Amino acid sequence: MTRLHTVTKGLVLPVIIIIAWELLSLSIHNSYILPGWELILPVLLHPAESLFGGASLFENSIISLQRVLFGFMFAGAFAIILGLICGWSEPVNEYVNPLVQILRPVPPIAWMPLAIAWFKIGFGSLIFIIFIGAFFPVLISTIEGVRTLRERWLEVAETFDATTWEKFRTVVIPGALPSIWTGLRLAFGVAWMCLVAAEMLPGTSAGLGYLIMYAYNLGQIQVIVAGMIVIGIIGIASDFLFRLGQSRMFGWQGKE
C-alpha cells in the first residue's frame, strides 16, 4: 500500500500538467504553438511507424540508447579505475586533481567543435561528448567513496597481514561500491542529456535529438513533444533501474 500510495502521489502533477496542456491547447487552437494530445498520442502509440519517410520513433530511440550505453560504459570503466587509484594514493591525486578541477566545469557540449575536429561528424564525436559528460561524476564519486572508507575495515585487514592488493580487492573496492554506483546513476543522466543535445547539431542522421530537430524544421511540433516524452521516459526508467540496483545490492548501508 505504501508503494502504491507513493506512485499515486507521483502521478498527480503529471496528470495536472496533461489536463492543463490540453485546456491551453484548446484555447490557443494553434498546433504549431501547442499541439493537443489528439496529435501527440498517435505518434506515441505507434512508435514503430516510419516518420518523415525515415526511421521510426522506436528505431531512433534504440540508436540513441546504443550510443549512450557505449560511451557511458567506456567512461565509467576509465573513471572507476582512475578514481580508485586517486582515492587510494594521495600523491597521484595531487597530480590529477588540478586538471580535473579545471576541466570539470566545462560543459560537455562546449567540446563539440573539438570533437568534430578530432573525430569528424558522426559516431566518434558523439561518443566523445558522452564520455566527457559521464566521466567526471563517476570519477569524483569513486574518489570520495575510497576516501570515506571506515578506518576499522582497513585495520581489520591489516590485522590479518593483508597485502595492498588484498586490501584493495576485499576492502577498498567493496566499500567504495555504493558511492561508485551513485556516481554511475548521476553520470547516466548527464550522458543521456549530452547525447540528445549533441544529436541536435548538424551532421547527425539518426537518434532522438536528430528526430526532434528534423521535426522542428518541418514544423511537426507533435513529433517534438513525443520525442521529448520518450526522452523523459527513458530517463526515469534508467533512474528506476539504478535505484532498484542500489536497494538490492547496498541495502546494508547504514547498518552496523
NORWO-V662731 format. One record per backbone hydrogen bond with DSSP energy under -1.0 kcal/mol. CO is the residue of the C=O (numbers start at 1). NH is the residue of the N-H. If there is no record, write none. Layout:
CO NH
CO NH
This chain:
1 5
2 6
3 7
4 8
5 9
6 10
7 11
11 15
12 16
13 17
14 18
15 19
16 20
17 21
18 22
19 23
20 24
21 25
22 26
23 27
24 28
25 29
30 33
30 34
36 39
36 40
37 41
40 44
41 45
46 49
47 58
51 54
56 60
57 61
58 62
59 63
60 64
61 65
62 66
63 67
64 68
65 69
66 70
67 71
68 72
69 73
70 74
71 75
72 76
73 77
74 78
75 79
76 80
77 81
78 82
79 83
80 84
81 85
82 86
83 87
84 88
85 89
89 93
90 94
92 96
93 97
96 100
97 101
98 102
99 103
100 104
103 106
107 110
108 111
109 112
111 115
112 116
113 117
114 118
115 119
116 120
122 126
123 127
124 128
125 129
126 130
127 131
128 132
129 133
130 134
131 135
134 138
135 139
136 140
137 141
138 142
139 143
140 144
141 145
142 146
143 147
144 148
146 149
150 153
151 155
152 156
153 157
154 158
155 159
156 160
157 162
158 161
163 167
164 168
165 169
166 170
167 171
167 172
168 173
171 175
172 176
173 177
176 180
177 181
178 182
179 183
180 184
181 185
182 186
183 187
184 188
185 189
186 190
187 191
188 192
189 193
190 194
191 195
192 196
193 197
194 198
195 199
198 201
201 204
207 211
208 212
209 213
210 214
211 215
212 216
213 217
214 218
215 220
216 219
219 221
220 224
221 225
222 226
223 227
224 228
225 229
226 230
227 231
228 232
229 233
230 234
231 235
232 236
233 237
234 238
235 239
236 240
237 241
238 242
239 243
240 244
241 245
242 246
243 247
244 248
245 249
246 250
250 253
252 255
